[in-house]
Amino acid sequence: MDTESLVLTRRKLLSQGAKGTAAIALAPLLTTGSASAATRAARTVAGVASGTPKRGGTVTFARSVAPTQLDPANSIIAGDVYTLDKIFEPLYVTSPSGQLTPWLATGYTASADHKTYTYHLRPGVRFSDGTPLKASDVVWSINRERANKNGPLSFLDFAIKNIKADGNNVVFTLAEPWAPFLSDISVFANAILPANYGGKSEKAFFKSPIGTGPWLLPEWQADSNLTLKANPNYWQKGKPYLDSVAITYVSDQNQQLLQLRSGAAQIVDNVPPSNVASLKSDSSVTLTQFESWQTDILVFNEQLPYFQDRHVRRAIAYAIDTNKLVEAASFGTAKAGKGLFPPSLEYADENVPTLEYSLSKAKAELAKSKYPHGFSTKLLISGGVEKWSEFAQIIQADLKPLGITVAITSLDHAAYETTFQKYDYDMFIDYAINDISDIDEMASFNLDYKNGGSKSYWSSYNNPAVSKLVEQAESEFSTSKRQALYTEIQKIIAQDVPFVALDYPPYIYATSNKVQGFAVNPGGAYRLENVWLA
């Protein structure tokens, strides 16, 4: 199976878009094993209150990034995605508890050979201009995304052999069985547009887009504030509850909190962990930590001789006290890192032994390497992430007893990304995120050197046995067999240490206590149709 054309485009989403202050939202998978994933992903949701939701009013949402354009097939940055997903919708979406939920489709049937999937469209759905949703709109929209070779998510061009409309159904025929398909089809890039842009030019359409989502955007300008208006033709009767959502762009975290406390904003994203305690004590504010499928990681450049040495990587893993790191830099909001995969993600195996903190073992491991007395190295971070700066200083101190001298380099985010993607680094801190609930996304992008699309997250970690296991899992539909394959992967990388898992952070949001029904799914998405003001 030649998956290179699939993953090289698929992984552009993470390599270019899922960086910085907000993650890009994709929708997860529902398989025979998804109930356990949903159970693990369940958590308390902010704004869930008793009583009947009230209609009307406007909420102001102070966000850290603005949209640059709203085309689902060409969007990769958080500001784009977290705006367009209010206007356009896919066949399935992710619930706040992490379950794949029927949306524009009421369900699907699959053939025994896993090569044909028939999605049954929800009757009565209309676009915001009142035009009925048809199966031909779905076929056109997904074929448009597939045909965009330069788009961020044209991977379905590989997976899908053809698509056809059959009455109120859409039939997908796959080139071969592909286990992540149900999850992949639900990503925001596969949102449904009216065929042929509803008779408009592409440019005119995206200036005033028409979708099936709960919100309208009559007009907007790139990189500016905007106001979403309630869609009167929304298929969920009586929703959205609000009349409008004003989205303002405030990059400074402290300014966001000032706006929240003054009442100028009712929802803010990107709350620093250092502010959690004070916000919890503020009776006018509701603070919620939503569970995420994200792991902050320390990445090694294995093109360098000392990081090619497995003993060096293992020594560093032993030397970093992740419990101390989480307490100091995350203020207890995150869980200490162990393995690459966040524990709430399906097929993550917390029973796999990892290299726990031990300075004596770290020294013994380094003694086995070609660099028993240590060396000098550099650690690259994005200057815009306060927590990573603190992580870097702790890592610098933890490695000093090994004779490893670490110089910290902090760059603005654009330069930081460019630098590590050119392999012009020794180590860097970033986060790995699973935007969909199928673990394949993180496994292939981070661990499959050949087909993952990033040479193992720009680490150059190349273990053919791991790549083979990843490929086997992509064509395996038995839950128990997939679990066995992913457990074996986790056992190998726990000892190879291509990355050090630093922590598993939550998404931290703060809202006015008047805001009800606000929730974020583990992939980072929030739809806002259920939000109302008490």
N, C-alpha and C positions, 0 to 999 in steps of 0.2 A: 504494500500500500504506500503510494507516494503521497505523503501528507504535507510536503514542503509548501506547495502553493496554498494549502489551507492555512497552516499555522503562521506563515510569514505575514500574511495580511491580518489574520485574527489577532495576533499578538501585538500589532501596532497599537491596539487599544491601550494595553498596559504600558508599553514602552514609551508612548508619547502622551497619553492622556491621563492615566491613573496615577499621577504624581502630585505632590504638593499638599495643599490644605484640604482637598476634598477628593474622594474617590469617585470613579465613574461607576454608574449604576447599571448593572445588567440583571437579568431575571433568572432565577434558579430552576432546577430540575425536579420533576416529580417522577420517581421510579418506584420499583417495588420496595426499595429500602428508604424512601424519603420520609416515612413517618418517624423513624428514629432520628433523622437529621432535624426534622421539625421540632421534635421533643427537645433535642439538645439546643436548638436555636431559640426556644421559647424564652421570653423575658417580659418584665414589666414594661408596659408601654405608657408613655406620658400622655396626659390629656384624656384618658378613658374615664369618663364620669357617668354617674347614674343620671337618669332623667332624659327627657326628650331633647334632641339637638335643636337649637334655635337657629332660625334662618336669618340671613342678612348680615351686613357689616363688612368691613375690610380689615384684613390683617396685613401688617407690614413685616416683611421677612428681610432682615439684614444678612446678606450672604457675602462670602469672601471672594467670589469670582463671578464675572459677568459673561453672558453669552457673546460669541463672536459671529455665529451663524446657527441656523436651526434645521439643517438638513440631517435627518437621522443617518443617512447613508454616508455622510461625510463628517460626522461630528465625533470628536474624541475627548475634548476637554470638559471638565466638570461643569463649567458655566453653561456650555451648550446643552449638555445632556440633561442636567437638572432643570432646564427650562423646557426643552422640546418634549420631554416625557410627560408634561402636563397637558400637551396639545395633541400628541400622537400616541397611539396605543398599539401593542402587539397582540398576538393571539392569546398569550398567557402572560401573567405578571407574577411577581413575588409578593407574598403577603409579609407583614411585619414579623411573623413567626418563622419565615424562611421557607414556606411552602409555595410550590408552583400552583397558581390559581387560575382556573379558566377565566378568560376576560372577553376578548372579541370572539373567541370560540367557547362553546359550552362543553367541549370535550374532544376526544380523538379516539380512533381505533387504529390498531397497528396489526400488520400481517405477522404471521408466525415466523417469517424469515427476517423480520425487522428491517425490511427494505421499502415498505409502503406504509405511509401514515396518512389517514384521512381525518382532517379537522372539520368539525361541524360548527358552522358559524352561528352566532347568537342571532335569533330573529329580532327584527325591530330596531337594529342599530342604525343610526343616521350620522352622517358627518355634520359638522357644526353649521353648514349652510342648508341642512335639511335633506340632502341627498342620501338615499338609502345606501348602506354598505352592501357591496356585492362580492361574490367570490372572485370575480375578475379583478376587483381592486386589490385583493390580497395577492393574486398571481402577479399582477403588474408591479406591485410595490416590492415584493421579494425578488423578482427577476431584475428589477432596477438595481437593487442593492448588490445582487450577485454579479451584475455586469460591470459594476464600478471597480475596476481592477486596482485603482489607487485609493479606494476607500478603506476605512479602518477595519471593516468587518466583512470583507467579501469572501470569507471562508466557506460560506454555504455554496459557492460555485463549485467547490470540490465535493461537498457532501451530497448535494442534490443532483440527480440526473435530469429530472424534469418536474414541473408543477402544472397541474391543470385544474380548471374549475369544473365541478360536477354538481349542477344545481346550486344548493346552498352549502356545498362542501368544497373543500380544497384538498386535492390529493397530491402528496409529495412522494415521489419515487426516488430512492437513494441509490447512489452508485454501488454502495455496499453497506453492510450493517455498520452503524456508527453510534456507539452508546451515548455520547453526549448530545445527540441530536435534539432531544426534547428540550434540553436546557439552552442549547445554541439558538433554537428557533425563537426563543422568547426574549432575546436581547433587544435593546432599544433600537438598534439599527434596522431591525425587522418590523418596525412600526408600520402601520398601514396608512397609506395616502390614497386619495381618490385617483383612479387611473388617469394618466395623461394630465396630472395636475388639475383635474376638474375643468379642462379647457383653457387654462391659463398658460403663460410661459413659465418656465421653471423659476426665473428670477422674480416675476410678479407673484408667483405662488408663495414663495418663502418670505416675501415682504409682509404678507398678510395670510399666514398659513391656515389651512382647513384640515381638521382632524376629527377623530371620534372622541377625543379626551374631554375631561371636565371643564377645560378652560379655553378661552379665546384670547388671541393676541391681535387686536385690530391693527396696531402699528407699533413699530419699535425700531431702534437704531442699535447697531452693534456696540458693545462695550459701554452700555448705558443702562440706567434704571428703566424698569418697565412695569406695566400693570396688566395682570391677567384678569379677564372678565369671565363670569360664569357662562357656560355654554347652555343656552336654553333648550337645545336639542339633545342633551346628554342622555345616554341610554339608561343610566341608573336613575330611576325616577326620584325626583326630590333632591338630587345632588347636582352640583356641590351645594353645601349649605351657605357658604359665604357668597356675597355679591362679587367680591374681587380680592385679589392678592397683589399688593404692591411689593415688588422685589427691588430692593436697593442694594448697592454694592459698596461694602465697607471692608477694606482689606485689613485694617488695623483691629486686632482682637480687643484691645481695651476700649476703642471707640464703639465697637459693637455692643459691649456690655454697658457702656454709658447710655447708649440709645435704648437698650432694653429697660434699664432702671428708670429712665426718664419717661418711658412710655412712647418714645418716638418709634420703637420697633417692638413687636410682640414675639418674634422668633429670631434667634441668632444661631448660626452654625459655628463650628470651629472654636468651641470654648476651651481655653487652655486648662490643663489639669490643675495648675496652681490656683485657679479661681473656683474650683469646684466646692471647696469647703465654705467659702463666703457666700456663694450662691445658694447653697443648701440651707443656710441660715436666714435667707431673705424670704420672708413670707409672701412677697408679691411675685415670686419667681418659682417656676417648676423646672428643676434640672433633671435630665434623664440621660443615663448612659446606656445606649443601645448596643447590643452585642454585634460584633462585626466579624466577617470572614477575612481578617487582616492580620499579618504578622510583620512587625518591624524586624529587619534583618541586617546583619553585618555581612557584607559581600567581600570576598577575596578575589583579587585578580590573579588567576592561576597561570597567566602568561608570564608571571614573574617567578624566578627560581625558588624563592623562599616560600611562596604560597602554593607552588606545585608540590612542595613537601607536605605530605599528609600529616606528619608528626607536628609540624608547625601549626597547622590549622587546628589540630586536636588540642595542642597546648593552649592556644588562645581560647578555645571553647571552655576548657577547664578553668582558665584564669578569670573569666568574666563572671562576676557574681550577679546573675540576673535578678535575684530577689532584692539585692541592695539597689541595683539600678532602677528597678520598677518603683521601689519605695521613694527613692530620692528624686527621680525625674518625672515619674507619673503620679506622684502623690497618692499612691495606692489605687489609682483608677484602673490600671491595667493588670493583667495576669503575667507573671514571669514566663518568659519564653522557654520552651523545651525543644520541640520539633518544629519543622518548617510549617506544617499545616495547623491552622488554628483548631483548637479542640472541638469547637461547635460545628465544624465542617464534616459532612458525611465522609466516612472512611478514614478520618483521622484516628489514629490508634494511640491513645495515651499510655498504653501499657508497654510500648516500645522503649527500651532503656536508652537514655541519652547521657551525654557527658555532663554530669552535674558539677557545680563549682567545687574545686579542690586545688589549692595552690600547690600542694605537694605533688599531686598527679600532673599538674601543668608543668612543673619543673622537670619531673621524670620524663614526660613526653617530649619536651624540648630537647632533653639530653640525648634522645634517640635520633634527633634530626641532624641535618647537615649544618645547623646553626645553633649549637648548644649554648652559646654565650649571648645569643640574641642578635639584634640588628636594628637598624633605623628604618622607619617606614612612615607613610603618610596616610591620614584618614580624611576622606572627602565628605563634606556634608552640605546640605542646602541651608543657607543662612536664614531662610524664612521659617524654619521649623524649630521653635524654641526647645522642644523636648530633645530633638536630636543633638543640639549643641550640648545639652547636659549629658546625654548618653556618651558623646564623644569624650568629654572630660573624664567621665568615670572609666571608660575603656582605657584611656590614656594612663590613668593611675593604676588600673588593674594589671596592665601589661608591664609596667615598670619593674616589678620584682623579677620578671623573666629576663631582663636586659633588653627588652624590646622598647625602643624609644619611638614614641608616636608624635608626629607633628600634625596638627589639625588644620585643614584648609577649608574655609567656608566661602562658598560662592553664591551669587544670586541664582535663583532656581533655573533659569534658562541656561546659564553657563554651566551649572552643576550637571544638568542632564546631558548637555553636549559633551562635557568632559568625560563622564564615565562611559557614554556610548562610543567614544573613540578609544576606550581602554587606556585613557590617560590618567590612571589612578592606581593606587596600591590597594586600599580598602575604601569602601564607602558604605554609608547607612542609607537605607531606603525602606520601602515597605512592599511586601508581596501581598496581593489581594486576590481573592476569588470572588469575582463579581457575579458568577453564576454558581449554583449549588453543586454542580458536578465538579468534583475535585480535579478533573482532567485539565481544567484551565491552568491551575497553579502547578500541577505536576508537569505538564508538558512545557510550559513557558519557562519554568525554573530549572528543570532537570533533564529535558530531552535536548541534548546538545545538537543533534543532527536536525531534528524537525521542529524544535520548539520556537524558533524564530528569533531568539535572542542569545544563542550560545550560552544557555543556562543563566539567564539574567545577567549577561555580560561578565560572567565569572570565568568562562571557558572551562567550567567543570565538565569533564567528558568521561562518563562511565558507560560503556556500551551495554552493560547488563541492566543498568537503570533505564536507559532509553528503550531497550527491548521490553521491559516490564510495562513502561508507560504505553507503548504501542499495543501490547496485549490487552491492557485494561480498556483501551478505547474501543475494542471490538468484542468485549465481554459483557453479557447482559445478566448473568447470574450475580445477584447481590453478594452472596457468600464468596464466590470466586473473585469478584472485583475486590472485596475486602482483603482477601488473601494476597492479591497482587499488590495492593497499595500498602499493606502492612510490610511486605517484603521490601518495597521501595523505601519505606521509612526506616527499616532496620539498617539498610545499607547506608543511607545518607546520614543517619545518626552517628555512624562510625567514620564515614568519609569527611563529614563536616564541610560541605561546599559553602554553607552559610551558618552563622550563629543566630539562632532565633532569640531576639532580645526581649520582646514582649508581645502580648496580644491585647492591643488597645481597643476600647469601645469608641463608638461615635458619641461625642458629648454635645448635646443641644440644650439650650435654655429657652424657655418660653414664659410669657406672662401667665400667671395662674388663671387668667380668663380663657386661655386657649385650650380647647378640648379636642381630642381626637387626632392629635399629631403623633405620627409614628414613622420610624425609619426601619427599613428592612436590613438584613445583614450585609447585603451588597451595597448599601448606602442610599437607596432610592426612597423618596417620599412623594406621594401623589397629591395630597392636600384636599381631595374631594370629601373626606370625612371630617375636616377641621371645622369647628364652629366656636363662637364666642359665648361664654356663659354670662 
